[in-house]
Amino acid sequence: NMGVNAEIYPLDVRSAANGFATQANWVANAIVAATFLQLCDALSTNRDCPGDHPDGAFFLYAAIGAAGFVFLWCLMPETAGKMLEEIDELFEKR
């Protein structure tokens, strides 16, 4: 994530965009941390003792990760071996 962020923004806004992306990442991490225990109880596969079986939360996170992987696999252009100007051109086309 952070490796791609260093490359995809135009040079004139790169530092501000990287700062915004980092802030969004930390906010998302805070939301996950703040809601994790409630999510474990709500999505537990064991209704008798939901606190000891947080597997549903991990299934949800796995599904979100898989969906994100497919999304990026289909839509993110390859940037390996390209100069920054070439990468700028790639993203200007989109």
N, C-alpha and C positions, 0 to 999 in steps of 0.2 A: 504494500500500500504506500508506504512512505517513499519507496524507491521510484515508483511511477509518479508520485506527486512532484518529485524533483524535476521531472522532465516534461510534463504535459501542458504546463501553463506558458503563455507568451512571456518573453523576457521582461517586458515592461510592467507586468503585474505579478511576476513569479513570487517575490517575497511575500507580498500581501496575500496571495492565494494560498501559499504554503502555510502561512500563519492561520488563515481561516480553516484550512483542511485539518490542521493539527488541533485547533480548538474544537471542531466538529467531532474529531476522533475522541477527544477527552470527554466531551459531553455524552457521547454514545457510551463510552466506558462507564461513566458515572451512572447513567440510566440502568445499564445492565447490573452494576453492583447494587444499586438501590432496590431493584425489583427482583433480584435473583431468588431470595428465600420465599417470597410470596408466589413466584412463578413455580418454584419447585413443589410447593404444597398444592397449587391449583392444577398442575399438569401431572401429578404423580399417578403412576399406574396401580398403586396400592392404596385403596381408600381407607383401609384399617389403620395404616401407619404411614401417612404421606411424607412425614419429615424424614423417614429413613429410606425413602425410595424416590430420589429426585430425577429419575430417568426421563420423565416427560420433558423437563426443561432442556435436557441435553439433546433429545430428539428434535425439539424446536430449533435449538441453535445449529444442529447439524443440517436441518432442512434449509435454514436461512443461509448457511455457508455454501451448501450445494447450489442453491438458486443464484447466489452471488457469483460462484465459480462459472456456472453456465452463462450468466449474463456477460461476464468479462471475457470469457472464451469466445463468445459470438461477436462482441462489439468492440473490444479493445484492440487497436492495431499493434503490430509488433514494432518495437522501438529499438531492439538490440542492434548495435553496430551503426546506428544512424547519428548524424550530427544534430545539434540542437535546432538548427535552422530547418533541417529536413523533418524533424519531429513537429515543429511549428506548422509546417506546410501540411503534414498529415492531419492535424487537428483542425486546421482552418477549413479543410474540405468537408468536415462533418458538420 
